[in-house]
Amino acid sequence: MSPPGSAAIITRMPYKTDASKRLFDRSLGSLIEGGSSASRGPANFGDYPIFMVKGEGSRLFDADGNSYVDWMMSYGAVPLGHANPAVVAAAVQGASTGMHFATATEIELELAELIQEVIPSAEMVRFANTGTEAVMAAIRLARGFTGRPKILKFEGHYHGWYDDVLVSSNPQLRPSLGHRNSPVKIADSSGLNRRSQQDTIVVPWNDLPALERALNNNPGRIAAVITEGIMANMGVIPPQPGYLEGLRELTEAHDTLLLLDETVTGFRIAAGGCQAHYGITPDLSTFGKALGSGLPVAALVGRADIMDALSWGGVLHYGTQNASRIGLHVALASLKELVRDDAAAFKHTWEIGDSLCQGLRSVFTELNVNAIVQRVGPMFQILFTEKTEINDYRDFCTYVDRGKYQRFALALLPHGIYMSPAATLHSVATLAHSMEDVSFTLEAVRKACKDANLSE
């Protein structure tokens, strides 16, 4: 018998999205683009997005009654799958004893202590609500602790919608990027403070000489280098062998803090995050998404001497909703599930990711489709390109066919597969996914490739 939520029990019916269309039309009177984030709207989905009404295990169900194997999984925010019983029970327990106190609570202490156990660099912990908020606090803390004004970020990395780092994060035409030795900083939004990025240095990723040059050109001025451990805003681009270790060595040599943004990678790659998988020790780290298992919980963690600068508001970080009780109950239950039995959950997600990605490569070869699959463990993305590997932002902007990927992702919907239609995002395997889901997905991919005429 198939496990609950497996693709084997999905019954396919004629595909229609009339209810989603009606809801979208109605939403235009009150919601911009039909929702609360541009990534969920028609820019990615075409005429209108699909409105979901229920999630269970590895599946989503829409307003028309269609069911999908979900590989987006709330942008990776639900590592146990949808409506996991332990998470649901924790939410009920938290809500039944009071929604929020804005006081010191024991649950806050329990979660912080568990984070310290699984994240060796987390000597001290401060909770926030979102990854963006945690990054804002981390950058302020780095500047306050070091007394230095500048930060350094990498092309193609996304660290939230904070003005200082909302630069060179979205794909652009290659000529607009400038020379890699002197990248053009490209603001990602209108309305930014016009001085917000004066102290932000942008450097290509996976390029240690470029990083060293920037550090040498700004002696004693850079408070922190902020980076993703895996570039996850351009599909999935792993660090080159030795790159993160070299990054750590260079920041130490220049007495600059290393700020590792694990908003995306935390509690997905390994129990101890990306830093445990690659064996590096950052000075500060930020976590979000998977930490809250679907609720807004984020954390800033790091060296005790640096974190102590937050004491008494020396480096100010306030927030009425910081460490909300229901979110902490859910986060604690989720993290316990992820680390129990010697973190067996991660072994499962790596096996699912391995089976699916091997299968995808075989299907693309079989159908003569120019696509590659890049992954680290359960995180993966399909990139339509004639290249054999995409190593950085410039590669992505130059060689990846984002329009072809969108056609592919939309062609999967009628066959019961939900992946983000944006090539810049990625998919993720969770504890809820099964080998039956993998088989179902591979068959759907065969059909979608033919429907979208992707064969060369």
Residue pairs with C-beta under 8 A, 6 or more apart in sequence:
2 8
2 9
2 434
2 436
3 57
3 434
3 436
4 56
4 57
5 56
5 57
5 58
5 59
5 81
5 82
5 432
5 434
6 57
6 58
6 434
6 436
6 437
7 58
7 59
7 69
7 416
7 434
7 436
7 437
7 439
7 440
7 441
8 434
8 436
8 440
10 59
10 67
10 69
10 416
10 440
12 415
12 416
13 65
13 66
15 66
15 413
15 414
16 64
16 66
17 48
17 50
17 62
17 64
17 66
18 64
19 51
19 62
19 63
19 64
20 48
20 49
20 50
20 51
20 62
20 63
20 64
21 47
21 48
23 34
23 51
23 63
24 34
24 42
24 48
24 49
24 51
25 48
27 34
27 35
28 34
32 41
33 40
33 41
33 42
33 43
34 40
34 41
34 42
34 48
34 49
35 41
35 49
39 420
39 422
39 425
40 49
41 49
42 48
42 49
44 406
44 420
44 421
44 422
45 410
45 421
46 410
46 421
50 62
50 63
50 66
50 413
50 418
51 62
51 63
52 60
52 61
52 62
52 63
53 61
53 62
53 63
54 60
54 61
55 61
55 70
55 78
55 81
55 82
55 83
56 82
56 83
57 81
57 82
57 83
57 432
58 69
58 70
58 81
58 82
58 430
58 432
58 433
58 434
58 437
59 67
59 68
59 69
59 70
59 82
60 67
60 68
60 70
60 82
60 418
61 67
61 68
62 68
66 413
66 416
67 416
68 413
68 416
68 417
68 418
69 416
69 417
69 418
69 433
69 437
69 440
69 441
69 444
70 82
70 418
71 417
71 418
71 419
71 427
71 428
71 429
71 433
71 441
72 418
72 419
72 420
72 425
72 427
72 428
73 79
73 81
73 82
73 427
73 428
73 430
74 289
74 294
75 289
75 420
75 425
76 264
76 268
76 289
76 290
76 379
76 426
76 428
77 289
77 290
77 292
77 293
77 294
78 84
78 290
78 293
78 294
78 430
79 267
79 268
79 290
79 293
79 334
79 338
79 345
79 349
79 428
79 430
79 431
80 86
80 87
80 293
80 334
80 337
80 338
80 345
80 430
80 431
80 432
81 430
81 431
81 432
81 433
82 432
84 293
84 334
84 337
84 431
84 432
86 333
86 334
86 336
86 337
87 293
87 294
87 330
87 333
87 334
87 337
89 333
90 329
90 330
90 332
90 333
90 334
91 295
91 326
91 329
91 330
93 329
94 107
94 325
94 326
94 327
94 328
94 329
94 330
95 326
97 325
98 325
99 324
99 325
99 326
100 321
100 324
100 325
100 326
101 325
102 320
105 323
105 325
105 328
107 325
107 328
107 329
107 332
108 127
108 323
108 328
110 332
111 127
111 328
111 331
111 332
111 335
112 125
112 127
114 332
114 335
114 336
114 339
115 122
115 125
115 287
115 299
115 301
115 335
116 122
116 123
116 125
118 271
118 272
118 335
118 339
119 272
119 273
119 275
119 276
119 285
119 301
120 272
120 275
120 276
120 281
121 275
121 281
121 282
121 283
121 285
121 301
121 302
121 303
122 285
122 301
122 302
123 301
123 302
123 303
123 304
123 307
124 301
124 302
124 303
124 304
124 307
124 308
125 299
125 300
125 301
125 307
126 137
126 299
126 300
126 301
126 307
126 310
126 317
126 322
127 297
127 298
127 299
127 300
127 322
127 323
127 328
128 134
128 137
128 298
128 299
128 300
128 317
128 319
128 322
129 296
129 297
129 298
129 319
129 321
129 322
129 324
129 327
130 160
130 288
130 296
130 298
131 159
131 160
131 261
131 263
131 264
131 286
131 287
131 288
131 289
131 298
132 159
132 160
132 161
132 162
133 160
133 298
133 319
134 263
134 286
134 287
134 288
134 298
134 299
134 300
135 159
135 160
135 162
135 165
135 226
135 261
135 263
135 286
136 160
136 162
137 300
137 310
137 317
138 224
138 226
138 259
138 284
138 286
138 300
138 302
139 151
139 162
139 164
139 165
139 223
139 224
139 226
139 259
140 315
140 316
140 317
141 284
141 300
141 306
141 307
141 309
141 310
141 315
141 317
142 148
142 151
142 223
142 224
142 257
142 259
142 284
142 306
143 149
143 151
143 223
143 224
144 309
144 314
144 315
145 223
145 257
145 306
145 309
145 315
146 223
146 224
146 256
146 257
147 223
148 220
148 221
148 222
148 223
148 256
149 199
149 221
149 223
150 199
150 200
150 201
150 218
150 221
150 222
150 223
151 164
151 165
151 199
151 200
151 201
151 222
151 223
151 224
151 225
151 226
152 200
152 201
152 202
152 203
152 211
152 214
152 215
152 218
152 222
152 224
152 225
152 226
152 256
153 159
153 165
153 167
153 168
153 200
153 201
153 202
153 203
153 225
153 226
153 227
154 202
154 203
154 204
154 205
154 227
154 228
154 231
154 393
155 168
155 177
155 183
155 202
155 203
155 204
155 205
155 392
155 393
155 394
156 168
156 169
156 205
156 231
156 233
156 234
156 237
156 392
156 393
156 396
157 169
157 205
157 226
157 227
157 228
157 231
157 233
157 261
158 169
158 228
158 232
158 233
159 165
159 169
159 226
159 228
159 261
159 263
160 166
160 263
161 189
163 192
163 193
163 196
163 197
164 196
164 197
164 199
164 200
165 200
165 226
166 187
166 188
166 189
166 192
167 185
167 186
167 187
167 188
167 197
167 200
167 202
168 177
168 183
168 184
168 185
168 186
168 188
168 202
168 393
169 188
169 233
170 186
170 188
170 424
171 234
171 396
171 397
171 400
171 402
171 424
172 186
172 397
173 397
174 394
174 397
174 398
176 184
176 186
177 183
177 184
177 186
177 393
177 394
177 397
178 184
180 204
180 207
180 210
180 394
181 210
181 213
183 202
183 203
183 204
185 197
185 200
185 202
187 197
201 214
201 218
201 222
203 210
203 211
203 214
204 210
204 392
204 393
204 394
205 227
205 231
205 237
205 392
205 393
206 237
206 239
206 240
206 243
206 391
206 392
207 392
208 243
208 246
208 247
208 250
211 225
211 247
211 250
212 250
214 222
215 222
215 250
215 251
215 254
215 256
219 254
220 255
222 254
222 256
223 256
223 257
224 256
224 257
224 258
224 259
224 283
224 284
225 247
225 251
225 256
225 257
225 258
225 259
226 259
226 260
226 261
227 247
227 258
227 259
227 260
227 261
228 260
228 261
228 262
228 264
228 265
228 274
229 239
229 244
229 260
229 262
229 265
229 269
229 273
229 274
229 275
229 277
229 278
229 280
230 236
230 237
230 238
230 239
230 264
230 265
230 269
230 274
230 376
230 379
231 237
231 238
231 239
231 392
231 393
232 264
232 265
232 379
232 426
233 424
233 425
234 390
234 392
234 393
234 396
234 424
235 374
235 381
235 382
235 383
235 390
235 396
235 400
235 423
235 424
235 425
235 426
236 374
236 375
236 376
236 379
236 380
236 381
236 426
237 374
237 390
237 391
237 392
237 395
237 396
238 374
238 376
239 278
240 391
244 278
244 280
245 278
245 279
245 280
247 258
247 280
248 258
248 280
248 281
248 282
251 257
251 258
251 283
252 258
257 283
257 284
257 306
258 280
258 282
258 283
258 284
259 282
259 283
259 284
259 285
259 286
260 274
260 275
260 280
260 282
260 284
260 285
260 286
261 285
261 286
262 273
262 274
262 275
262 285
262 286
262 287
263 286
263 287
263 288
263 289
263 298
264 289
264 379
265 273
265 274
265 379
266 273
266 274
266 285
266 287
266 288
266 289
266 290
266 291
267 273
267 287
267 290
267 291
267 334
267 335
267 338
268 290
268 349
268 377
268 378
268 379
268 428
269 276
269 277
269 346
269 376
269 377
269 378
269 379
270 276
270 277
270 343
270 346
270 377
271 338
271 339
271 343
271 346
273 285
273 287
275 281
275 282
275 285
277 376
277 377
282 302
283 302
283 303
283 306
284 300
284 301
284 302
284 303
284 306
284 307
285 300
285 301
285 302
286 298
286 299
286 300
286 301
287 298
287 299
287 301
288 297
288 298
288 299
290 334
291 297
291 298
291 299
291 331
291 334
291 335
292 298
292 327
292 330
292 331
292 334
293 330
293 331
293 333
293 334
294 330
295 324
295 326
295 327
295 330
295 331
296 321
296 324
296 327
297 324
297 327
297 328
297 330
297 331
300 307
300 317
301 307
309 315
310 317
337 345
337 431
338 345
338 346
338 431
339 345
345 431
346 377
346 378
348 431
349 377
349 378
349 428
349 429
349 430
349 431
349 433
350 377
350 378
350 429
352 378
352 429
352 433
352 434
352 435
352 437
352 438
353 375
353 377
353 378
353 379
353 380
353 429
355 435
355 438
356 380
356 429
356 438
356 441
356 442
357 373
357 375
357 380
359 438
359 441
359 442
360 371
360 373
360 382
360 442
360 445
361 372
361 373
363 369
363 442
363 445
363 446
363 449
364 370
364 371
364 372
364 373
364 449
366 446
367 446
367 449
367 450
367 454
367 455
368 455
368 456
369 384
369 449
369 454
369 455
369 456
370 384
370 385
370 386
370 456
371 382
371 383
371 384
371 385
371 454
372 382
372 383
372 385
372 387
372 388
372 389
372 390
373 380
373 381
373 382
373 383
374 380
374 381
374 383
374 389
374 390
375 381
378 428
378 429
378 430
379 426
379 427
379 428
380 426
380 427
380 428
380 429
381 423
381 425
381 426
381 427
382 405
382 408
382 427
383 390
383 396
383 400
383 405
383 423
384 400
384 401
384 402
384 404
384 405
384 408
384 423
384 454
385 399
385 400
385 401
386 399
387 395
387 399
389 395
390 396
390 399
390 400
396 424
400 423
401 423
402 422
402 423
402 424
404 452
404 454
405 421
405 423
406 421
406 422
406 423
407 452
407 454
408 448
408 449
408 452
408 454
409 419
409 420
409 421
410 421
410 452
411 447
411 448
411 449
411 451
411 452
412 418
412 419
412 444
412 445
412 448
414 451
415 443
415 444
415 447
415 448
416 440
416 444
417 440
417 441
417 444
417 445
417 448
419 427
420 426
420 427
448 454
449 455
